[in-house]
Amino acid sequence: MNLPNILTLSRIILIPVFVIAYYLPIDWNYYACAALFWIAAVTDWFDGYLARKLNQTTPFGAFLDPVADKLMVAISLAVIIEHYQSVWVTAPAMVIIGREIVVSALREWMAERGKRDNIAVGYVGKVKTMCQMSCIFFLLVGAVQAWSYWFGMFLMYMAAGLTLWSMLQYLTASWSDLFAND
C-alpha cells in the first residue's frame, strides 16, 4: 500500500461521509458536500500525479482509481438529481452516468482482446472530467447560491456534450473490433 493508493481509497471512504453530510439537518450541509467533493476531486488529480512522479503505479491503483472516480461522480449526481428534481438536471446526469457505464464496459472488453490502449483516455476525456467535476461542485453550492446553480448547469451541459463526444471517439476507435467476425 503506497500513498497514491491510500489517497484513492480515501475517495471511496469519503462517499458515505458525503452522503451523510448531504442529509444532515444543518444549514451548511450543501457547502460541506461541495467541500468534500472538492477534496475528492483534488485527491483524484493528486494520486495520479504522485503515482507517476514517485514511480508508484500499481495494478491495484490502476484498477481502483477509475472505480473511485465513477462511484463519487455517480453518487454525487444522484444526490443532485434528488435535490433539483428536474428533467433539466436529470437528463444530462443520465447521459454522464450512462456514458461511464458504456465506456467502462468497452474498456474491459477491449482489455480482454489485448487492445485497451486503443481507447486510452484522450484530451477530450480529460476536459470532460474537469467540466464534470466542476459542474458537480457548483451544483452542490447552487442548492443555496443561484449564481452557482446557473454556472453549474452550464458546465453540466458542457460535460454532457463532451461526454457524448468522447464516447463517440472511443466507440469509433474500437468499431472494427466490435464488429469483427471472429
C-alpha positions in Angstrom: 0.0 0.0 0.0 1.5 3.3 -1.1 0.5 7.0 -0.8 -1.3 7.2 -4.2 -3.4 4.1 -3.3 -4.2 5.5 0.1 -5.4 8.7 -1.5 -7.6 6.7 -3.9 -9.1 4.7 -1.0 -9.7 7.9 0.8 -12.0 9.0 -2.0 -14.1 5.8 -1.6 -14.2 6.4 2.2 -15.4 10.0 1.6 -18.5 8.7 -0.3 -20.6 7.7 2.8 -19.3 10.8 4.6 -20.5 12.9 1.6 -24.0 11.2 1.6 -24.3 11.6 5.4 -23.4 15.3 5.1 -26.0 15.7 2.4 -28.8 14.5 4.7 -27.6 16.3 7.8 -30.3 18.8 9.0 -28.0 21.7 9.1 -27.9 25.0 7.1 -24.5 24.4 5.6 -24.8 20.8 4.5 -24.5 21.7 0.8 -21.3 23.6 1.5 -20.0 20.6 3.4 -20.8 18.3 0.4 -19.2 20.7 -2.0 -16.1 20.8 0.2 -16.0 17.0 0.4 -16.4 16.7 -3.3 -13.7 19.2 -3.9 -11.3 17.3 -1.7 -12.2 14.1 -3.6 -11.6 15.8 -7.0 -8.2 17.2 -5.8 -7.3 13.8 -4.4 -8.1 12.3 -7.8 -5.6 14.5 -9.5 -3.0 14.2 -6.8 -3.0 10.4 -6.5 -2.3 10.1 -10.2 0.3 12.7 -10.2 2.1 11.1 -7.2 1.9 7.6 -8.7 3.7 8.8 -11.8 6.1 11.2 -10.1 7.2 8.7 -7.4 7.0 5.7 -9.8 4.4 4.1 -7.6 1.9 2.9 -10.1 0.4 -0.4 -9.2 -2.2 -2.8 -10.8 -4.4 -2.2 -7.7 -4.2 1.6 -8.1 -4.9 1.3 -11.9 -8.0 -0.7 -11.1 -9.2 1.3 -8.1 -8.7 4.9 -9.4 -11.4 4.8 -12.1 -13.7 2.9 -9.7 -13.4 5.6 -7.1 -13.9 8.3 -9.7 -17.1 6.7 -11.1 -18.5 6.0 -7.7 -18.0 9.5 -6.5 -19.4 11.1 -9.6 -22.4 8.8 -9.9 -23.4 9.1 -6.2 -22.9 12.9 -6.3 -25.0 13.2 -9.4 -27.7 11.0 -7.7 -28.0 13.4 -4.8 -28.0 16.4 -7.2 -30.8 14.7 -9.2 -32.7 14.2 -5.9 -32.3 17.7 -4.8 -33.3 19.5 -8.0 -35.9 17.0 -9.2 -35.8 18.5 -12.7 -35.6 16.9 -16.1 -33.0 19.6 -17.0 -30.7 18.2 -14.3 -31.7 14.5 -14.7 -31.2 14.2 -18.4 -27.6 15.4 -18.7 -26.8 13.5 -15.4 -28.2 10.3 -17.0 -26.0 10.9 -20.1 -22.9 11.3 -17.9 -23.6 8.2 -15.8 -24.7 6.1 -18.9 -21.5 7.0 -20.8 -19.4 6.0 -17.8 -21.0 2.5 -17.8 -20.7 2.1 -21.6 -17.0 3.3 -21.7 -16.1 1.1 -18.7 -17.6 -1.9 -20.3 -15.9 -1.1 -23.6 -12.5 -0.7 -21.9 -13.0 -4.0 -20.1 -13.9 -5.7 -23.3 -11.0 -4.2 -25.3 -8.6 -5.2 -22.5 -9.8 -8.8 -22.8 -8.9 -8.6 -26.5 -5.5 -7.1 -25.6 -6.4 -3.7 -27.2 -7.0 -1.5 -24.2 -4.5 1.1 -25.5 -6.8 1.7 -28.5 -9.2 3.5 -26.2 -6.8 5.3 -23.8 -8.0 8.5 -22.1 -7.6 11.4 -24.5 -7.7 15.2 -24.2 -11.5 15.4 -24.7 -11.9 12.9 -21.8 -9.7 15.0 -19.6 -11.6 18.2 -20.3 -14.9 16.3 -19.8 -13.7 15.2 -16.4 -12.8 18.7 -15.5 -16.2 20.1 -16.6 -17.9 17.2 -14.8 -16.1 17.7 -11.5 -16.7 21.4 -11.7 -20.4 21.2 -12.5 -21.0 18.9 -9.6 -19.2 21.3 -7.2 -21.1 24.3 -8.5 -24.5 22.4 -8.4 -23.9 21.4 -4.8 -23.2 25.0 -3.9 -26.1 26.0 -6.3 -28.5 24.5 -3.8 -28.1 27.7 -1.8 -26.5 30.1 -4.3 -28.4 30.9 -7.5 -25.3 32.1 -9.5 -23.6 28.8 -8.7 -26.6 26.8 -9.9 -26.6 28.5 -13.3 -22.9 28.2 -13.7 -23.1 24.5 -12.7 -25.9 23.9 -15.2 -23.8 25.5 -17.9 -20.9 23.2 -17.0 -23.2 20.2 -16.8 -24.4 20.6 -20.3 -20.8 21.1 -21.5 -19.8 18.0 -19.6 -22.7 16.0 -21.2 -21.7 17.2 -24.7 -18.1 16.3 -24.1 -19.3 13.0 -22.6 -21.1 12.1 -25.8 -18.1 13.3 -27.9 -15.5 11.3 -26.0 -17.8 8.2 -26.0 -18.1 8.6 -29.8 -14.3 8.7 -30.1 -13.9 5.6 -28.0 -16.6 3.7 -30.0 -15.1 4.8 -33.3 -11.6 3.7 -32.2 -13.0 0.2 -31.3 -15.6 0.0 -34.1 -13.6 -2.6 -36.2 -13.1 -4.8 -33.1 -16.7 -4.5 -32.1 -17.9 -5.8 -35.4 -15.1 -8.2 -36.3 -16.1 -11.7 -37.4 -14.1 -13.8 -35.0 
